[in-house]
Amino acid sequence: MYKLSIKRIYDIPSKSDGYRILVDRLWPRGVSKEVAQLDEWDKDVAPSSDLRIWFGHKPERFEEFAIKYREELSHNKEELLRIKHLLKLHNVTLLYAAKNPQVNHAIVLKDYINHLK
């Protein structure tokens, strides 16, 4: 099994990233497709628009956001298992645009995928 990582899309891509997946529903501001060096853009694993707007990246809402987001993810296991399968082939990096590296959906998504059976 290879390594599953998360990284801001604004950080410089590296070979160790492996397969790069943007996991945001909206395209990040100021990033061209060339600079992003994506292998895919998977909007299906991003939080719903309603949940994203409610959360607003407010740290005090993160715990409740994580619970609600996990509930959304539970309805998309096939897609998450596909990402987990990619880890048998190479490193996978989940890319996100949020400013706060401690309060963002990619943390929850990575944990969810790591614990998938």
Biopython code that builds the backbone (N, CA, C, O; Angstrom):
import numpy as np
from Bio.PDB.StructureBuilder import StructureBuilder

atoms = [
    (1, "MET", "N", (0.846, -1.182, 0.000)),
    (1, "MET", "CA", (0.000, 0.000, 0.000)),
    (1, "MET", "C", (0.891, 1.245, 0.000)),
    (1, "MET", "O", (1.835, 1.347, 0.784)),
    (2, "TYR", "N", (0.583, 2.164, -0.871)),
    (2, "TYR", "CA", (1.317, 3.411, -0.956)),
    (2, "TYR", "C", (0.744, 4.431, 0.020)),
    (2, "TYR", "O", (-0.177, 4.129, 0.778)),
    (3, "LYS", "N", (1.299, 5.647, -0.005)),
    (3, "LYS", "CA", (0.944, 6.681, 0.962)),
    (3, "LYS", "C", (-0.179, 7.587, 0.446)),
    (3, "LYS", "O", (-0.166, 8.023, -0.705)),
    (4, "LEU", "N", (-1.155, 7.860, 1.330)),
    (4, "LEU", "CA", (-2.214, 8.817, 1.057)),
    (4, "LEU", "C", (-1.866, 10.104, 1.799)),
    (4, "LEU", "O", (-1.665, 10.092, 3.014)),
    (5, "SER", "N", (-1.794, 11.218, 1.061)),
    (5, "SER", "CA", (-1.418, 12.508, 1.646)),
    (5, "SER", "C", (-2.449, 13.560, 1.287)),
    (5, "SER", "O", (-3.263, 13.382, 0.381)),
    (6, "ILE", "N", (-2.393, 14.665, 2.024)),
    (6, "ILE", "CA", (-3.172, 15.842, 1.639)),
    (6, "ILE", "C", (-2.202, 16.999, 1.482)),
    (6, "ILE", "O", (-1.144, 17.042, 2.110)),
    (7, "LYS", "N", (-2.594, 17.945, 0.619)),
    (7, "LYS", "CA", (-1.704, 19.063, 0.319)),
    (7, "LYS", "C", (-2.527, 20.202, -0.267)),
    (7, "LYS", "O", (-3.489, 19.969, -0.999)),
    (8, "ARG", "N", (-2.151, 21.423, 0.055)),
    (8, "ARG", "CA", (-2.821, 22.572, -0.565)),
    (8, "ARG", "C", (-2.455, 22.612, -2.043)),
    (8, "ARG", "O", (-1.308, 22.360, -2.412)),
    (9, "ILE", "N", (-3.411, 22.922, -2.869)),
    (9, "ILE", "CA", (-3.163, 22.974, -4.306)),
    (9, "ILE", "C", (-2.186, 24.096, -4.648)),
    (9, "ILE", "O", (-1.571, 24.078, -5.714)),
    (10, "TYR", "N", (-2.043, 25.064, -3.759)),
    (10, "TYR", "CA", (-1.129, 26.184, -3.987)),
    (10, "TYR", "C", (0.324, 25.816, -3.700)),
    (10, "TYR", "O", (1.230, 26.570, -4.052)),
    (11, "ASP", "N", (0.557, 24.674, -3.069)),
    (11, "ASP", "CA", (1.920, 24.205, -2.814)),
    (11, "ASP", "C", (2.509, 23.610, -4.093)),
    (11, "ASP", "O", (1.782, 23.106, -4.949)),
    (12, "ILE", "N", (3.812, 23.675, -4.207)),
    (12, "ILE", "CA", (4.493, 23.192, -5.410)),
    (12, "ILE", "C", (4.340, 21.680, -5.542)),
    (12, "ILE", "O", (4.596, 20.946, -4.589)),
    (13, "PRO", "N", (3.921, 21.209, -6.723)),
    (13, "PRO", "CA", (3.822, 19.759, -6.950)),
    (13, "PRO", "C", (5.195, 19.096, -6.849)),
    (13, "PRO", "O", (6.215, 19.704, -7.174)),
    (14, "SER", "N", (5.205, 17.845, -6.396)),
    (14, "SER", "CA", (6.461, 17.090, -6.362)),
    (14, "SER", "C", (6.197, 15.667, -6.844)),
    (14, "SER", "O", (5.060, 15.195, -6.822)),
    (15, "LYS", "N", (7.244, 15.000, -7.271)),
    (15, "LYS", "CA", (7.102, 13.626, -7.772)),
    (15, "LYS", "C", (6.546, 12.704, -6.688)),
    (15, "LYS", "O", (5.830, 11.750, -6.990)),
    (16, "SER", "N", (6.875, 12.988, -5.420)),
    (16, "SER", "CA", (6.402, 12.132, -4.331)),
    (16, "SER", "C", (4.886, 12.240, -4.122)),
    (16, "SER", "O", (4.303, 11.413, -3.420)),
    (17, "ASP", "N", (4.241, 13.253, -4.723)),
    (17, "ASP", "CA", (2.781, 13.369, -4.625)),
    (17, "ASP", "C", (2.100, 12.167, -5.264)),
    (17, "ASP", "O", (1.023, 11.758, -4.830)),
    (18, "GLY", "N", (2.718, 11.605, -6.283)),
    (18, "GLY", "CA", (2.091, 10.501, -6.995)),
    (18, "GLY", "C", (0.887, 10.993, -7.778)),
    (18, "GLY", "O", (0.972, 11.984, -8.504)),
    (19, "TYR", "N", (-0.227, 10.306, -7.630)),
    (19, "TYR", "CA", (-1.477, 10.610, -8.329)),
    (19, "TYR", "C", (-2.158, 11.766, -7.612)),
    (19, "TYR", "O", (-2.494, 11.651, -6.434)),
    (20, "ARG", "N", (-2.367, 12.879, -8.310)),
    (20, "ARG", "CA", (-2.878, 14.112, -7.702)),
    (20, "ARG", "C", (-4.363, 14.294, -8.026)),
    (20, "ARG", "O", (-4.758, 14.359, -9.191)),
    (21, "ILE", "N", (-5.188, 14.375, -6.951)),
    (21, "ILE", "CA", (-6.637, 14.519, -7.106)),
    (21, "ILE", "C", (-7.099, 15.791, -6.403)),
    (21, "ILE", "O", (-6.919, 15.938, -5.194)),
    (22, "LEU", "N", (-7.696, 16.707, -7.161)),
    (22, "LEU", "CA", (-8.336, 17.870, -6.555)),
    (22, "LEU", "C", (-9.669, 17.400, -5.976)),
    (22, "LEU", "O", (-10.490, 16.821, -6.688)),
    (23, "VAL", "N", (-9.881, 17.649, -4.684)),
    (23, "VAL", "CA", (-11.085, 17.155, -4.009)),
    (23, "VAL", "C", (-11.983, 18.301, -3.543)),
    (23, "VAL", "O", (-12.692, 18.179, -2.544)),
    (24, "ASP", "N", (-11.946, 19.404, -4.268)),
    (24, "ASP", "CA", (-12.828, 20.546, -4.016)),
    (24, "ASP", "C", (-13.928, 20.573, -5.062)),
    (24, "ASP", "O", (-13.727, 20.122, -6.189)),
    (25, "ARG", "N", (-15.074, 21.092, -4.700)),
    (25, "ARG", "CA", (-16.191, 21.209, -5.632)),
    (25, "ARG", "C", (-15.987, 22.390, -6.583)),
    (25, "ARG", "O", (-16.446, 22.360, -7.724)),
    (26, "LEU", "N", (-15.298, 23.427, -6.107)),
    (26, "LEU", "CA", (-15.032, 24.620, -6.915)),
    (26, "LEU", "C", (-13.569, 24.662, -7.324)),
    (26, "LEU", "O", (-12.694, 24.245, -6.565)),
    (27, "TRP", "N", (-13.301, 25.173, -8.535)),
    (27, "TRP", "CA", (-11.909, 25.314, -8.980)),
    (27, "TRP", "C", (-11.238, 26.410, -8.150)),
    (27, "TRP", "O", (-11.818, 27.479, -7.964)),
    (28, "PRO", "N", (-10.020, 26.158, -7.646)),
    (28, "PRO", "CA", (-9.334, 27.146, -6.799)),
    (28, "PRO", "C", (-8.923, 28.403, -7.582)),
    (28, "PRO", "O", (-8.451, 28.317, -8.716)),
    (29, "ARG", "N", (-9.106, 29.539, -6.968)),
    (29, "ARG", "CA", (-8.760, 30.820, -7.589)),
    (29, "ARG", "C", (-7.269, 30.914, -7.855)),
    (29, "ARG", "O", (-6.442, 30.512, -7.036)),
    (30, "GLY", "N", (-6.949, 31.453, -9.015)),
    (30, "GLY", "CA", (-5.555, 31.761, -9.332)),
    (30, "GLY", "C", (-4.682, 30.583, -9.691)),
    (30, "GLY", "O", (-3.463, 30.734, -9.779)),
    (31, "VAL", "N", (-5.261, 29.413, -9.904)),
    (31, "VAL", "CA", (-4.479, 28.223, -10.245)),
    (31, "VAL", "C", (-4.865, 27.776, -11.654)),
    (31, "VAL", "O", (-6.029, 27.489, -11.933)),
    (32, "SER", "N", (-3.866, 27.724, -12.534)),
    (32, "SER", "CA", (-4.143, 27.232, -13.890)),
    (32, "SER", "C", (-4.088, 25.712, -13.891)),
    (32, "SER", "O", (-3.509, 25.102, -12.993)),
    (33, "LYS", "N", (-4.692, 25.111, -14.899)),
    (33, "LYS", "CA", (-4.665, 23.645, -14.997)),
    (33, "LYS", "C", (-3.243, 23.137, -15.182)),
    (33, "LYS", "O", (-2.904, 22.051, -14.711)),
    (34, "GLU", "N", (-2.414, 23.913, -15.862)),
    (34, "GLU", "CA", (-1.020, 23.514, -16.064)),
    (34, "GLU", "C", (-0.255, 23.498, -14.739)),
    (34, "GLU", "O", (0.481, 22.555, -14.449)),
    (35, "VAL", "N", (-0.438, 24.546, -13.943)),
    (35, "VAL", "CA", (0.250, 24.649, -12.659)),
    (35, "VAL", "C", (-0.250, 23.571, -11.688)),
    (35, "VAL", "O", (0.531, 23.028, -10.908)),
    (36, "ALA", "N", (-1.543, 23.266, -11.738)),
    (36, "ALA", "CA", (-2.132, 22.285, -10.815)),
    (36, "ALA", "C", (-1.567, 20.887, -11.016)),
    (36, "ALA", "O", (-1.451, 20.122, -10.059)),
    (37, "GLN", "N", (-1.217, 20.547, -12.244)),
    (37, "GLN", "CA", (-0.679, 19.212, -12.560)),
    (37, "GLN", "C", (-1.548, 18.100, -11.966)),
    (37, "GLN", "O", (-1.053, 17.204, -11.282)),
    (38, "LEU", "N", (-2.844, 18.178, -12.239)),
    (38, "LEU", "CA", (-3.785, 17.190, -11.710)),
    (38, "LEU", "C", (-3.815, 15.927, -12.563)),
    (38, "LEU", "O", (-3.597, 15.959, -13.774)),
    (39, "ASP", "N", (-4.090, 14.832, -11.899)),
    (39, "ASP", "CA", (-4.441, 13.609, -12.612)),
    (39, "ASP", "C", (-5.957, 13.529, -12.759)),
    (39, "ASP", "O", (-6.470, 12.956, -13.720)),
    (40, "GLU", "N", (-6.675, 14.118, -11.782)),
    (40, "GLU", "CA", (-8.132, 14.184, -11.897)),
    (40, "GLU", "C", (-8.681, 15.213, -10.925)),
    (40, "GLU", "O", (-8.029, 15.615, -9.962)),
    (41, "TRP", "N", (-9.904, 15.621, -11.217)),
    (41, "TRP", "CA", (-10.669, 16.517, -10.346)),
    (41, "TRP", "C", (-11.908, 15.745, -9.943)),
    (41, "TRP", "O", (-12.790, 15.503, -10.767)),
    (42, "ASP", "N", (-11.977, 15.357, -8.682)),
    (42, "ASP", "CA", (-13.067, 14.514, -8.192)),
    (42, "ASP", "C", (-14.010, 15.327, -7.312)),
    (42, "ASP", "O", (-13.861, 15.352, -6.091)),
    (43, "LYS", "N", (-14.979, 15.991, -7.936)),
    (43, "LYS", "CA", (-15.953, 16.810, -7.207)),
    (43, "LYS", "C", (-16.886, 15.944, -6.363)),
    (43, "LYS", "O", (-17.466, 16.417, -5.385)),
    (44, "ASP", "N", (-17.027, 14.673, -6.747)),
    (44, "ASP", "CA", (-17.980, 13.789, -6.068)),
    (44, "ASP", "C", (-17.624, 13.491, -4.619)),
    (44, "ASP", "O", (-18.497, 13.115, -3.838)),
    (45, "VAL", "N", (-16.362, 13.653, -4.246)),
    (45, "VAL", "CA", (-15.969, 13.371, -2.863)),
    (45, "VAL", "C", (-15.865, 14.649, -2.026)),
    (45, "VAL", "O", (-15.550, 14.593, -0.837)),
    (46, "ALA", "N", (-16.128, 15.787, -2.647)),
    (46, "ALA", "CA", (-16.111, 17.059, -1.925)),
    (46, "ALA", "C", (-17.401, 17.205, -1.120)),
    (46, "ALA", "O", (-18.411, 16.582, -1.447)),
    (47, "PRO", "N", (-17.369, 18.016, -0.081)),
    (47, "PRO", "CA", (-18.602, 18.265, 0.667)),
    (47, "PRO", "C", (-19.652, 18.910, -0.242)),
    (47, "PRO", "O", (-19.311, 19.615, -1.192)),
    (48, "SER", "N", (-20.914, 18.665, 0.055)),
    (48, "SER", "CA", (-21.991, 19.296, -0.709)),
    (48, "SER", "C", (-21.872, 20.817, -0.579)),
    (48, "SER", "O", (-21.280, 21.327, 0.372)),
    (49, "SER", "N", (-22.438, 21.517, -1.537)),
    (49, "SER", "CA", (-22.397, 22.988, -1.496)),
    (49, "SER", "C", (-23.033, 23.521, -0.214)),
    (49, "SER", "O", (-22.503, 24.441, 0.409)),
    (50, "ASP", "N", (-24.162, 22.946, 0.179)),
    (50, "ASP", "CA", (-24.832, 23.399, 1.405)),
    (50, "ASP", "C", (-23.947, 23.218, 2.633)),
    (50, "ASP", "O", (-23.858, 24.111, 3.475)),
    (51, "LEU", "N", (-23.295, 22.065, 2.735)),
    (51, "LEU", "CA", (-22.433, 21.798, 3.885)),
    (51, "LEU", "C", (-21.217, 22.717, 3.856)),
    (51, "LEU", "O", (-20.827, 23.255, 4.893)),
    (52, "ARG", "N", (-20.627, 22.901, 2.709)),
    (52, "ARG", "CA", (-19.449, 23.769, 2.567)),
    (52, "ARG", "C", (-19.788, 25.194, 2.996)),
    (52, "ARG", "O", (-19.030, 25.822, 3.735)),
    (53, "ILE", "N", (-20.922, 25.698, 2.530)),
    (53, "ILE", "CA", (-21.326, 27.068, 2.862)),
    (53, "ILE", "C", (-21.620, 27.197, 4.358)),
    (53, "ILE", "O", (-21.215, 28.175, 4.987)),
    (54, "TRP", "N", (-22.326, 26.212, 4.930)),
    (54, "TRP", "CA", (-22.617, 26.239, 6.369)),
    (54, "TRP", "C", (-21.319, 26.249, 7.184)),
    (54, "TRP", "O", (-21.193, 27.023, 8.133)),
    (55, "PHE", "N", (-20.365, 25.407, 6.824)),
    (55, "PHE", "CA", (-19.108, 25.284, 7.552)),
    (55, "PHE", "C", (-18.331, 26.594, 7.501)),
    (55, "PHE", "O", (-17.891, 27.095, 8.536)),
    (56, "GLY", "N", (-18.161, 27.150, 6.310)),
    (56, "GLY", "CA", (-17.458, 28.416, 6.169)),
    (56, "GLY", "C", (-16.042, 28.419, 6.712)),
    (56, "GLY", "O", (-15.489, 29.487, 6.972)),
    (57, "HIS", "N", (-15.445, 27.258, 6.887)),
    (57, "HIS", "CA", (-14.083, 27.100, 7.422)),
    (57, "HIS", "C", (-13.911, 27.720, 8.804)),
    (57, "HIS", "O", (-12.832, 28.199, 9.153)),
    (58, "LYS", "N", (-14.991, 27.704, 9.584)),
    (58, "LYS", "CA", (-14.937, 28.229, 10.943)),
    (58, "LYS", "C", (-14.475, 27.108, 11.873)),
    (58, "LYS", "O", (-15.150, 26.085, 11.988)),
    (59, "PRO", "N", (-13.336, 27.288, 12.534)),
    (59, "PRO", "CA", (-12.797, 26.231, 13.396)),
    (59, "PRO", "C", (-13.792, 25.709, 14.419)),
    (59, "PRO", "O", (-13.791, 24.517, 14.725)),
    (60, "GLU", "N", (-14.646, 26.584, 14.955)),
    (60, "GLU", "CA", (-15.603, 26.149, 15.977)),
    (60, "GLU", "C", (-16.677, 25.225, 15.405)),
    (60, "GLU", "O", (-17.383, 24.565, 16.168)),
    (61, "ARG", "N", (-16.815, 25.166, 14.089)),
    (61, "ARG", "CA", (-17.794, 24.272, 13.469)),
    (61, "ARG", "C", (-17.160, 22.997, 12.916)),
    (61, "ARG", "O", (-17.863, 22.134, 12.390)),
    (62, "PHE", "N", (-15.840, 22.874, 13.033)),
    (62, "PHE", "CA", (-15.150, 21.760, 12.367)),
    (62, "PHE", "C", (-15.608, 20.391, 12.852)),
    (62, "PHE", "O", (-15.812, 19.486, 12.043)),
    (63, "GLU", "N", (-15.771, 20.229, 14.153)),
    (63, "GLU", "CA", (-16.167, 18.923, 14.697)),
    (63, "GLU", "C", (-17.535, 18.496, 14.156)),
    (63, "GLU", "O", (-17.708, 17.350, 13.739)),
    (64, "GLU", "N", (-18.496, 19.404, 14.162)),
    (64, "GLU", "CA", (-19.821, 19.094, 13.637)),
    (64, "GLU", "C", (-19.782, 18.909, 12.119)),
    (64, "GLU", "O", (-20.468, 18.049, 11.566)),
    (65, "PHE", "N", (-18.964, 19.734, 11.457)),
    (65, "PHE", "CA", (-18.781, 19.587, 10.008)),
    (65, "PHE", "C", (-18.273, 18.180, 9.675)),
    (65, "PHE", "O", (-18.776, 17.528, 8.761)),
    (66, "ALA", "N", (-17.273, 17.727, 10.429)),
    (66, "ALA", "CA", (-16.682, 16.406, 10.170)),
    (66, "ALA", "C", (-17.723, 15.299, 10.283)),
    (66, "ALA", "O", (-17.717, 14.366, 9.480)),
    (67, "ILE", "N", (-18.604, 15.383, 11.251)),
    (67, "ILE", "CA", (-19.664, 14.385, 11.421)),
    (67, "ILE", "C", (-20.597, 14.405, 10.210)),
    (67, "ILE", "O", (-20.919, 13.357, 9.648)),
    (68, "LYS", "N", (-21.020, 15.583, 9.819)),
    (68, "LYS", "CA", (-21.934, 15.715, 8.684)),
    (68, "LYS", "C", (-21.273, 15.287, 7.375)),
    (68, "LYS", "O", (-21.908, 14.654, 6.531)),
    (69, "TYR", "N", (-20.007, 15.631, 7.211)),
    (69, "TYR", "CA", (-19.281, 15.259, 5.991)),
    (69, "TYR", "C", (-19.089, 13.741, 5.910)),
    (69, "TYR", "O", (-19.236, 13.154, 4.838)),
    (70, "ARG", "N", (-18.762, 13.107, 7.036)),
    (70, "ARG", "CA", (-18.639, 11.640, 7.046)),
    (70, "ARG", "C", (-19.955, 10.981, 6.636)),
    (70, "ARG", "O", (-19.962, 9.964, 5.942)),
    (71, "GLU", "N", (-21.060, 11.567, 7.071)),
    (71, "GLU", "CA", (-22.380, 11.048, 6.676)),
    (71, "GLU", "C", (-22.542, 11.148, 5.156)),
    (71, "GLU", "O", (-23.023, 10.209, 4.521)),
    (72, "GLU", "N", (-22.149, 12.266, 4.580)),
    (72, "GLU", "CA", (-22.208, 12.397, 3.117)),
    (72, "GLU", "C", (-21.303, 11.373, 2.443)),
    (72, "GLU", "O", (-21.686, 10.752, 1.451)),
    (73, "LEU", "N", (-20.105, 11.203, 2.984)),
    (73, "LEU", "CA", (-19.154, 10.249, 2.386)),
    (73, "LEU", "C", (-19.673, 8.815, 2.448)),
    (73, "LEU", "O", (-19.370, 8.005, 1.572)),
    (74, "SER", "N", (-20.450, 8.503, 3.475)),
    (74, "SER", "CA", (-20.962, 7.137, 3.624)),
    (74, "SER", "C", (-21.879, 6.740, 2.465)),
    (74, "SER", "O", (-22.132, 5.553, 2.256)),
    (75, "HIS", "N", (-22.370, 7.711, 1.722)),
    (75, "HIS", "CA", (-23.235, 7.437, 0.571)),
    (75, "HIS", "C", (-22.456, 7.376, -0.738)),
    (75, "HIS", "O", (-23.044, 7.293, -1.816)),
    (76, "ASN", "N", (-21.131, 7.418, -0.636)),
    (76, "ASN", "CA", (-20.293, 7.457, -1.835)),
    (76, "ASN", "C", (-19.127, 6.467, -1.728)),
    (76, "ASN", "O", (-18.022, 6.740, -2.196)),
    (77, "LYS", "N", (-19.392, 5.322, -1.111)),
    (77, "LYS", "CA", (-18.307, 4.377, -0.837)),
    (77, "LYS", "C", (-17.629, 3.843, -2.091)),
    (77, "LYS", "O", (-16.423, 3.598, -2.087)),
    (78, "GLU", "N", (-18.389, 3.664, -3.154)),
    (78, "GLU", "CA", (-17.798, 3.121, -4.381)),
    (78, "GLU", "C", (-16.669, 4.027, -4.892)),
    (78, "GLU", "O", (-15.608, 3.546, -5.289)),
    (79, "GLU", "N", (-16.912, 5.328, -4.876)),
    (79, "GLU", "CA", (-15.891, 6.283, -5.335)),
    (79, "GLU", "C", (-14.697, 6.300, -4.385)),
    (79, "GLU", "O", (-13.552, 6.392, -4.826)),
    (80, "LEU", "N", (-14.960, 6.213, -3.100)),
    (80, "LEU", "CA", (-13.876, 6.215, -2.117)),
    (80, "LEU", "C", (-13.046, 4.936, -2.201)),
    (80, "LEU", "O", (-11.829, 4.969, -2.017)),
    (81, "LEU", "N", (-13.699, 3.820, -2.476)),
    (81, "LEU", "CA", (-12.962, 2.565, -2.662)),
    (81, "LEU", "C", (-12.098, 2.619, -3.919)),
    (81, "LEU", "O", (-11.023, 2.020, -3.961)),
    (82, "ARG", "N", (-12.564, 3.333, -4.940)),
    (82, "ARG", "CA", (-11.760, 3.505, -6.149)),
    (82, "ARG", "C", (-10.473, 4.270, -5.815)),
    (82, "ARG", "O", (-9.392, 3.913, -6.283)),
    (83, "ILE", "N", (-10.601, 5.317, -5.006)),
    (83, "ILE", "CA", (-9.411, 6.069, -4.598)),
    (83, "ILE", "C", (-8.499, 5.186, -3.756)),
    (83, "ILE", "O", (-7.281, 5.205, -3.928)),
    (84, "LYS", "N", (-9.084, 4.414, -2.850)),
    (84, "LYS", "CA", (-8.278, 3.513, -2.021)),
    (84, "LYS", "C", (-7.539, 2.497, -2.897)),
    (84, "LYS", "O", (-6.396, 2.141, -2.612)),
    (85, "HIS", "N", (-8.193, 2.038, -3.954)),
    (85, "HIS", "CA", (-7.549, 1.097, -4.884)),
    (85, "HIS", "C", (-6.334, 1.740, -5.569)),
    (85, "HIS", "O", (-5.341, 1.061, -5.828)),
    (86, "LEU", "N", (-6.409, 3.028, -5.859)),
    (86, "LEU", "CA", (-5.274, 3.722, -6.477)),
    (86, "LEU", "C", (-4.021, 3.626, -5.609)),
    (86, "LEU", "O", (-2.901, 3.649, -6.119)),
    (87, "LEU", "N", (-4.220, 3.517, -4.290)),
    (87, "LEU", "CA", (-3.090, 3.416, -3.366)),
    (87, "LEU", "C", (-2.320, 2.099, -3.521)),
    (87, "LEU", "O", (-1.201, 1.972, -3.026)),
    (88, "LYS", "N", (-2.914, 1.133, -4.200)),
    (88, "LYS", "CA", (-2.195, -0.113, -4.472)),
    (88, "LYS", "C", (-1.214, 0.079, -5.613)),
    (88, "LYS", "O", (-0.321, -0.743, -5.821)),
    (89, "LEU", "N", (-1.385, 1.178, -6.359)),
    (89, "LEU", "CA", (-0.566, 1.431, -7.552)),
    (89, "LEU", "C", (0.489, 2.503, -7.343)),
    (89, "LEU", "O", (1.576, 2.415, -7.914)),
    (90, "HIS", "N", (0.190, 3.520, -6.529)),
    (90, "HIS", "CA", (1.128, 4.623, -6.307)),
    (90, "HIS", "C", (0.648, 5.519, -5.163)),
    (90, "HIS", "O", (-0.468, 5.369, -4.665)),
    (91, "ASN", "N", (1.512, 6.450, -4.758)),
    (91, "ASN", "CA", (1.094, 7.457, -3.783)),
    (91, "ASN", "C", (-0.077, 8.237, -4.362)),
    (91, "ASN", "O", (-0.179, 8.419, -5.575)),
    (92, "VAL", "N", (-0.961, 8.696, -3.475)),
    (92, "VAL", "CA", (-2.093, 9.533, -3.879)),
    (92, "VAL", "C", (-2.085, 10.765, -2.978)),
    (92, "VAL", "O", (-1.953, 10.660, -1.759)),
    (93, "THR", "N", (-2.229, 11.937, -3.603)),
    (93, "THR", "CA", (-2.310, 13.182, -2.853)),
    (93, "THR", "C", (-3.658, 13.843, -3.128)),
    (93, "THR", "O", (-4.016, 14.102, -4.277)),
    (94, "LEU", "N", (-4.393, 14.108, -2.056)),
    (94, "LEU", "CA", (-5.673, 14.798, -2.131)),
    (94, "LEU", "C", (-5.390, 16.294, -1.999)),
    (94, "LEU", "O", (-4.839, 16.740, -0.993)),
    (95, "LEU", "N", (-5.766, 17.056, -3.009)),
    (95, "LEU", "CA", (-5.465, 18.482, -3.049)),
    (95, "LEU", "C", (-6.694, 19.306, -2.677)),
    (95, "LEU", "O", (-7.807, 19.015, -3.116)),
    (96, "TYR", "N", (-6.482, 20.322, -1.873)),
    (96, "TYR", "CA", (-7.558, 21.199, -1.421)),
    (96, "TYR", "C", (-7.072, 22.652, -1.465)),
    (96, "TYR", "O", (-5.869, 22.911, -1.499)),
    (97, "ALA", "N", (-8.021, 23.597, -1.465)),
    (97, "ALA", "CA", (-7.657, 25.008, -1.569)),
    (97, "ALA", "C", (-7.765, 25.771, -0.245)),
    (97, "ALA", "O", (-7.257, 26.888, -0.148)),
    (98, "ALA", "N", (-8.399, 25.209, 0.754)),
    (98, "ALA", "CA", (-8.615, 25.917, 2.026)),
    (98, "ALA", "C", (-7.293, 26.437, 2.593)),
    (98, "ALA", "O", (-6.244, 25.815, 2.428)),
    (99, "LYS", "N", (-7.366, 27.578, 3.258)),
    (99, "LYS", "CA", (-6.158, 28.211, 3.802)),
    (99, "LYS", "C", (-5.630, 27.507, 5.050)),
    (99, "LYS", "O", (-4.418, 27.445, 5.260)),
    (100, "ASN", "N", (-6.523, 26.981, 5.871)),
    (100, "ASN", "CA", (-6.130, 26.413, 7.155)),
    (100, "ASN", "C", (-5.801, 24.923, 7.022)),
    (100, "ASN", "O", (-6.688, 24.122, 6.727)),
    (101, "PRO", "N", (-4.543, 24.546, 7.234)),
    (101, "PRO", "CA", (-4.174, 23.133, 7.093)),
    (101, "PRO", "C", (-4.710, 22.236, 8.221)),
    (101, "PRO", "O", (-4.657, 21.011, 8.107)),
    (102, "GLN", "N", (-5.225, 22.831, 9.306)),
    (102, "GLN", "CA", (-5.779, 22.037, 10.407)),
    (102, "GLN", "C", (-7.305, 21.973, 10.384)),
    (102, "GLN", "O", (-7.901, 21.173, 11.106)),
    (103, "VAL", "N", (-7.940, 22.804, 9.564)),
    (103, "VAL", "CA", (-9.404, 22.864, 9.531)),
    (103, "VAL", "C", (-9.847, 22.865, 8.067)),
    (103, "VAL", "O", (-10.064, 23.919, 7.470)),
    (104, "ASN", "N", (-9.975, 21.666, 7.505)),
    (104, "ASN", "CA", (-10.436, 21.547, 6.123)),
    (104, "ASN", "C", (-10.976, 20.141, 5.874)),
    (104, "ASN", "O", (-10.692, 19.210, 6.627)),
    (105, "HIS", "N", (-11.743, 20.008, 4.825)),
    (105, "HIS", "CA", (-12.405, 18.734, 4.540)),
    (105, "HIS", "C", (-11.440, 17.625, 4.129)),
    (105, "HIS", "O", (-11.740, 16.447, 4.322)),
    (106, "ALA", "N", (-10.289, 17.981, 3.568)),
    (106, "ALA", "CA", (-9.339, 16.954, 3.121)),
    (106, "ALA", "C", (-8.837, 16.102, 4.290)),
    (106, "ALA", "O", (-8.544, 14.919, 4.113)),
    (107, "ILE", "N", (-8.737, 16.691, 5.471)),
    (107, "ILE", "CA", (-8.328, 15.936, 6.669)),
    (107, "ILE", "C", (-9.343, 14.829, 6.945)),
    (107, "ILE", "O", (-8.976, 13.682, 7.198)),
    (108, "VAL", "N", (-10.617, 15.189, 6.891)),
    (108, "VAL", "CA", (-11.691, 14.233, 7.153)),
    (108, "VAL", "C", (-11.722, 13.168, 6.063)),
    (108, "VAL", "O", (-11.871, 11.980, 6.347)),
    (109, "LEU", "N", (-11.581, 13.599, 4.828)),
    (109, "LEU", "CA", (-11.606, 12.677, 3.686)),
    (109, "LEU", "C", (-10.461, 11.668, 3.764)),
    (109, "LEU", "O", (-10.674, 10.473, 3.559)),
    (110, "LYS", "N", (-9.269, 12.134, 4.055)),
    (110, "LYS", "CA", (-8.110, 11.235, 4.174)),
    (110, "LYS", "C", (-8.349, 10.192, 5.264)),
    (110, "LYS", "O", (-8.115, 9.002, 5.054)),
    (111, "ASP", "N", (-8.811, 10.638, 6.416)),
    (111, "ASP", "CA", (-9.077, 9.725, 7.523)),
    (111, "ASP", "C", (-10.150, 8.703, 7.130)),
    (111, "ASP", "O", (-10.022, 7.517, 7.431)),
    (112, "TYR", "N", (-11.187, 9.161, 6.468)),
    (112, "TYR", "CA", (-12.269, 8.271, 6.056)),
    (112, "TYR", "C", (-11.750, 7.196, 5.101)),
    (112, "TYR", "O", (-12.058, 6.015, 5.265)),
    (113, "ILE", "N", (-10.973, 7.600, 4.117)),
    (113, "ILE", "CA", (-10.420, 6.636, 3.145)),
    (113, "ILE", "C", (-9.486, 5.658, 3.847)),
    (113, "ILE", "O", (-9.531, 4.458, 3.576)),
    (114, "ASN", "N", (-8.645, 6.153, 4.741)),
    (114, "ASN", "CA", (-7.701, 5.276, 5.458)),
    (114, "ASN", "C", (-8.412, 4.216, 6.285)),
    (114, "ASN", "O", (-7.863, 3.134, 6.494)),
    (115, "HIS", "N", (-9.617, 4.500, 6.760)),
    (115, "HIS", "CA", (-10.339, 3.548, 7.604)),
    (115, "HIS", "C", (-11.400, 2.740, 6.861)),
    (115, "HIS", "O", (-12.139, 1.962, 7.464)),
    (116, "LEU", "N", (-11.464, 2.934, 5.545)),
    (116, "LEU", "CA", (-12.424, 2.189, 4.741)),
    (116, "LEU", "C", (-12.045, 0.718, 4.670)),
    (116, "LEU", "O", (-10.870, 0.377, 4.539)),
    (117, "LYS", "N", (-13.028, -0.135, 4.755)),
    (117, "LYS", "CA", (-12.794, -1.592, 4.627)),
    (117, "LYS", "C", (-13.293, -2.043, 3.279)),
    (117, "LYS", "O", (-13.201, -3.226, 2.951)),
]
sb = StructureBuilder()
sb.init_structure("model")
sb.init_model(0)
sb.init_chain("A")
sb.init_seg("    ")
for serial, (resi, resn, name, xyz) in enumerate(atoms, 1):
    if name == "N":
        sb.init_residue(resn, " ", resi, " ")
    sb.init_atom(name, np.array(xyz, "f"), 0.0, 1.0, " ", f" {name:<3s}", serial, name[0])
structure = sb.get_structure()
